[in-house]
Amino acid sequence: MSAYETFHALHVPGDPLIIYNCWDPGSAVAIAKAGAKAIATGSYGAAESLGFGDGEKVPLDLVLDNAKRIIGVVDLPVSIDFESGYARDADGISANLAKLAATGAVGCNFEDSVIGGQGVYPIATQAERVAAARKGAGDAFFINARVDLYIRTPAEQQDSSTLEETIDRATAYLAAGASGIFVPFLRDIAAIEQIVKRTGALVNVLPGGGAVDSRALADAGVARISYGASPWFAAMAWLEEQARSAIDWTG
């Protein structure tokens, strides 16, 4: 079984793949030693570790180099958080995904947020971008198409229309070639169940906002649970506390 097939097979509705996101080779090795079945980066931690901010501020060459370095130190399938593809037009997306696939990565997250702009791309536009990503990456590559409505819509404005548009977007992205659907920051189990049932997709969630109830998400049919930037924040908080204790040794 190829690494692509292995990674795809790990996505089982009801028995989700757990992704505790890394940011560099060292963190990838630590997570692999913990028993991870696959490795995936989180764009926030990866950017911060390289001295940049999130939101495609890291030069693409550094993103690709970081991917190669991670892939080189773990014997597990590796997926890269590729944000919005580091391009807006279809040709740029296709070219960049080809470069990412060439690193040895087996998959990526690909979001519909407009980096440096407002909101999300129109559904038809993002579907074209997903199709371009598929063309560049090849048929076996796992494209985890991210629907960002629950990030981009203030909580007080989220309602049934947010769910309906999420399902519409998911359906369009799957038809365009996405392998799975990623809906970060959605915590409503009933809404998650609706997305799973009505799209038939391999659904990835990143609950955010504290403890993750993996059993409830598994029962909802989720195929993948991600932790996003939480591991980075936890590691940096621990490091700061350890440094403070060492520096303030006199008490």
DAGI-V31561 format. One record per run of one state. SS is the DSSP state (H for helix, E for strand, - for the rest). FROM is the first residue (numbers start at 1). TO is the last residue. If there is no record, write none. Layout:
BEGIN
SS FROM TO
SS FROM TO
END
This chain:
BEGIN
- 1 2
H 3 9
- 10 16
E 17 19
- 20 21
E 22 22
- 23 24
H 25 33
- 34 37
E 38 41
- 42 42
H 43 49
- 50 59
H 60 73
- 74 76
E 77 81
- 82 89
H 90 102
- 103 106
E 107 111
- 112 112
E 113 113
- 114 119
E 120 120
- 121 122
H 123 137
- 138 141
E 142 146
- 147 148
H 149 152
- 153 154
H 155 157
- 158 159
H 160 176
- 177 179
E 180 184
- 185 188
H 189 199
- 200 202
E 203 206
- 207 213
H 214 219
- 220 223
E 224 226
- 227 229
H 230 247
- 248 251
END
